[in-house]
Amino acid sequence: MALNFPSTPSANDVYTDGNGIVWEFDGVKWNVATGTAYKTYSGVKLKLSTSYNLTSTSTAVNFDTEAFDTDSYFNVTTPSRVTIAKSGYYRINASIFSSSSGSSYTISIKKNGSTELASTTIAPNQFSNFDEIIELVVGDYLQVYALDSTSTGALTDNSVLEVTRLGLPLGTSIPKAESFSGARAKLTSLYNTTSSSTAISWNTTDFNQNANAIGSLYWNGASPSRLTIYTTGYYRLSSDLAVGASEGVTLILKKNGSTNIDTVSIPPSGGARIDETILLNINDYIELYANDTTSNGSILADSYFEITRIGV
């Protein structure tokens, strides 16, 4: 059957052929959007089958059970590691539970045994959750480190480390369906809030990749408060923000400067995460607005605002 594509398409236009297959124009060429193009899942989920005893020295936790492992991320000869075999963008989700014994637990997530991605301290009968997207390259490995200050604590058998590949870096011959599409805008310095609700201007990005050929990035320094949509689809919006000690801050997640999606109040010296999945259309933009009561509030450096395209 002949394919009769529109003669003068614009980026993100779609065309349905006689077999019901949907094609999308990326600004240069037509690509299959549904039908025969499926994204291959790649990930691993490791668990503890029994309690894992700790000492007062921070040590990599050896996991002993694979719930699943699609791409040989785990090897029993290095049971503390999840090793990356293909460069890309990955979601790391670690939920670590402390037992009723012990006193003060320190839980850390590390890359390559030395780069600390996160660290937190919890008490007995609590849990630590780390959920973040990072770019990793071939040979990188991830580990959970833990200690208890009294050497009497343990991690319980519902502790889990899960790593999922979200997509590949853009490059020659990489299928669009396999490419990661998302951005994380962040603050590099203290951001002062006022009593007027104002969109936060972000300073830079940790990653900023849009899987279309015309290079329309989600974040642009010319509009530093916005994450802008160029392909209609479903998007995960997340943020992790910490507030200074002087004043609590109210955050409002907004679409197109007017439609409120979520509102969160953060107390002084507090923090908050926003996690929403919504349908967004071409040219929609997302912002985080912030205000306080006395114009003495602030949002700390390294706070971030993130978007990930889940599907179209």
C-alpha positions in Angstrom: 0.0 0.0 0.0 1.3 3.4 -1.0 2.1 6.0 1.7 0.6 9.3 0.8 2.3 11.6 3.3 1.2 15.3 3.5 3.3 17.3 1.1 4.1 20.3 3.4 4.2 18.9 7.0 5.2 20.8 10.1 7.1 19.3 13.0 5.0 16.9 15.1 2.3 16.5 12.5 0.8 13.0 12.4 -0.4 10.8 9.5 -2.3 7.5 9.7 -1.7 5.1 6.8 -4.2 2.6 5.4 -3.1 -0.1 7.8 -3.8 2.1 10.8 -0.2 2.8 11.6 0.4 6.4 12.9 3.5 8.3 11.6 4.9 11.5 13.1 7.0 14.2 11.3 10.0 15.2 13.4 10.9 18.3 11.3 13.1 16.3 8.9 11.5 12.9 8.2 8.4 10.7 9.0 8.8 8.2 11.8 6.5 5.4 13.0 4.8 6.6 16.2 2.6 3.6 17.0 2.0 0.2 15.6 5.3 -1.5 14.9 7.5 0.7 17.1 7.8 -0.5 20.7 10.2 0.7 23.3 12.1 -2.2 24.8 12.0 -2.3 28.6 15.4 -2.4 30.4 15.8 -2.6 34.1 16.6 -4.5 37.3 15.0 -4.9 40.7 17.1 -6.3 43.6 15.8 -7.3 47.0 17.0 -8.6 50.3 15.5 -12.1 51.2 16.5 -11.8 54.9 17.6 -9.1 57.3 21.0 -7.6 56.5 23.1 -6.9 59.6 25.0 -3.6 59.7 28.1 -2.3 61.5 29.2 1.2 62.4 31.2 1.4 59.2 29.4 2.4 56.0 29.5 -0.6 53.7 27.9 -1.5 50.4 24.8 -3.6 50.9 24.9 -7.1 49.2 21.5 -7.9 47.6 20.7 -11.6 47.2 17.5 -11.7 45.1 16.6 -10.5 41.6 12.9 -9.8 41.2 13.8 -9.2 37.5 16.9 -8.3 35.5 16.4 -7.8 31.7 20.0 -6.8 30.7 22.4 -8.5 33.1 22.7 -5.5 35.4 23.4 -7.8 38.4 26.2 -10.4 38.9 26.5 -12.6 41.9 30.2 -12.0 42.0 29.6 -8.3 42.9 26.3 -8.6 44.7 26.2 -4.9 45.9 26.4 -3.5 42.3 24.0 -2.6 39.5 26.3 -2.1 36.5 25.4 -0.1 33.4 26.0 -1.8 30.0 24.5 0.9 27.8 24.9 4.7 28.2 21.6 6.5 28.8 19.2 8.1 31.2 18.2 6.0 34.2 15.6 6.2 37.0 17.0 5.0 40.4 14.5 4.0 43.0 15.8 2.7 46.3 13.5 2.0 49.3 15.5 1.0 52.3 13.9 -0.1 55.6 15.5 -0.1 59.0 14.8 -2.8 61.7 13.6 -2.2 65.2 17.1 -2.6 66.6 20.0 -0.1 66.4 20.0 3.6 67.0 20.9 5.9 64.0 21.1 4.6 60.4 22.9 6.4 57.6 21.8 5.3 54.1 23.7 6.5 51.0 23.4 6.0 47.3 26.8 6.0 45.5 28.0 5.9 41.9 31.3 4.0 41.2 32.0 3.6 44.9 32.9 7.2 45.5 30.4 9.7 44.1 27.6 10.2 46.6 24.3 10.8 45.0 22.3 11.1 48.2 22.6 10.4 51.9 20.1 10.5 54.8 19.9 9.5 58.4 16.9 7.5 59.8 15.9 5.9 63.1 14.8 2.3 63.7 11.5 1.2 62.1 11.8 3.9 59.4 12.6 3.9 55.7 14.6 5.9 53.2 13.5 6.5 49.7 15.7 7.8 46.8 14.0 8.4 43.5 15.9 10.3 40.9 16.8 10.4 37.2 20.5 10.6 36.2 22.6 10.1 33.1 25.0 7.1 33.3 27.6 5.7 30.9 28.9 2.2 30.2 30.7 0.8 33.2 29.2 3.0 35.8 27.8 1.1 38.8 25.4 2.0 41.6 25.4 0.8 45.2 23.5 1.3 48.4 25.7 2.0 51.4 24.5 1.7 55.0 25.6 1.8 58.7 24.1 1.8 62.1 25.9 3.9 64.8 25.7 1.1 67.4 26.5 -1.9 65.0 23.3 -3.6 66.2 20.9 -2.5 63.5 19.8 -4.3 60.3 18.0 -3.6 57.0 14.8 -5.5 56.7 13.9 -7.9 53.9 11.6 -5.5 52.1 14.5 -3.2 51.1 14.7 -2.8 47.3 17.0 -1.2 44.7 15.5 -0.7 41.3 17.1 0.8 38.2 15.2 1.5 35.0 16.6 2.8 31.7 14.3 5.6 30.5 16.1 6.2 27.2 19.2 6.6 25.2 21.2 9.8 24.4 20.4 11.3 21.0 22.8 10.2 18.3 23.1 8.7 14.9 21.0 5.6 14.2 19.3 5.7 17.6 15.5 5.0 17.1 13.3 7.9 18.3 11.3 5.5 20.4 14.4 4.5 22.4 15.7 8.0 23.0 15.2 9.8 26.3 13.2 13.0 26.3 13.3 15.2 29.3 15.0 17.9 31.3 15.9 18.9 34.8 16.2 22.6 35.6 17.9 23.5 38.8 19.1 26.4 41.1 22.8 27.0 41.5 22.4 29.6 44.2 19.8 30.8 46.8 16.5 31.9 45.3 14.8 34.6 47.4 11.0 34.6 47.5 8.6 37.4 48.2 4.9 37.8 49.2 4.0 37.9 45.5 3.6 34.6 43.8 6.3 34.5 41.0 7.6 31.9 38.7 11.0 30.5 39.8 13.8 31.3 37.3 16.1 28.3 37.0 19.8 28.8 36.5 20.9 25.8 34.5 20.1 22.1 33.7 21.5 18.8 34.7 20.1 17.3 31.4 18.0 18.8 28.7 17.2 16.5 25.8 14.2 16.5 23.5 13.8 13.5 21.2 13.0 15.3 18.0 15.2 16.3 15.1 14.7 20.0 15.3 16.4 20.4 18.7 13.6 22.2 20.5 14.8 21.9 24.1 12.5 21.9 27.1 14.5 24.6 29.0 15.9 27.8 27.4 17.8 30.5 29.2 15.7 33.1 27.4 12.7 31.9 29.4 14.3 30.5 32.5 11.1 29.8 34.5 9.6 27.5 31.8 9.7 23.9 30.7 8.0 24.0 27.2 6.3 21.1 25.4 6.9 20.4 21.7 5.2 17.1 21.3 1.7 16.3 22.6 1.9 13.4 25.1 2.0 12.3 28.7 4.6 13.8 30.9 5.9 13.1 34.4 6.5 16.4 36.3 8.6 16.2 39.5 10.5 18.5 41.7 12.6 18.4 44.9 12.9 21.7 46.8 14.4 22.7 50.1 13.4 25.9 51.9 15.5 28.2 54.0 15.1 28.7 57.8 13.6 32.2 57.7 10.1 31.6 56.3 7.8 29.0 54.9 7.1 29.0 51.2 4.0 28.1 49.1 4.6 26.4 45.8 2.1 26.3 42.9 2.7 24.1 39.8 1.1 25.9 36.9 0.4 25.2 33.2 0.6 28.2 30.8 0.8 30.7 33.7 -2.8 30.3 34.7 -4.0 26.7 35.3 -3.1 25.4 38.8 -2.0 21.7 38.8 -0.8 21.3 42.4 -0.1 23.4 45.5 2.3 22.6 48.3 3.2 24.5 51.5 6.7 24.0 52.8 7.6 25.0 56.4 10.9 26.8 57.3 13.9 24.5 56.9 11.5 22.0 55.2 11.4 20.3 51.9 8.9 18.9 49.5 8.5 16.8 46.4 6.0 17.2 43.6 5.2 14.2 41.4 2.5 14.5 38.8 1.7 12.8 35.5 -0.4 14.8 33.1 -1.3 15.1 29.4 0.3 18.2 27.8 -0.1 19.7 24.3 2.3 21.3 21.9 3.4 24.8 23.1 2.1 24.2 26.7 4.6 25.3 29.3 5.0 24.4 32.9 6.3 26.6 35.8 6.7 26.5 39.5 5.4 29.6 41.3 6.6 30.5 44.8 5.7 33.0 47.5 6.0 33.5 51.3 4.2 35.7 53.8 6.9 38.2 54.9 9.2 38.4 51.8 11.9 36.8 53.8 11.7 33.3 52.3 14.2 31.4 50.1 14.7 28.2 48.2 18.0 26.5 48.5 20.6 25.8 45.8 20.3 22.4 44.1 16.5 22.4 44.2 15.2 21.2 40.9 12.2 21.0 38.5 12.1 18.0 36.2 10.0 16.8 33.2 10.1 13.4 31.5 8.1 12.4 28.5 6.5 9.0 29.3 4.7 8.5 25.9 2.7 10.0 23.1 
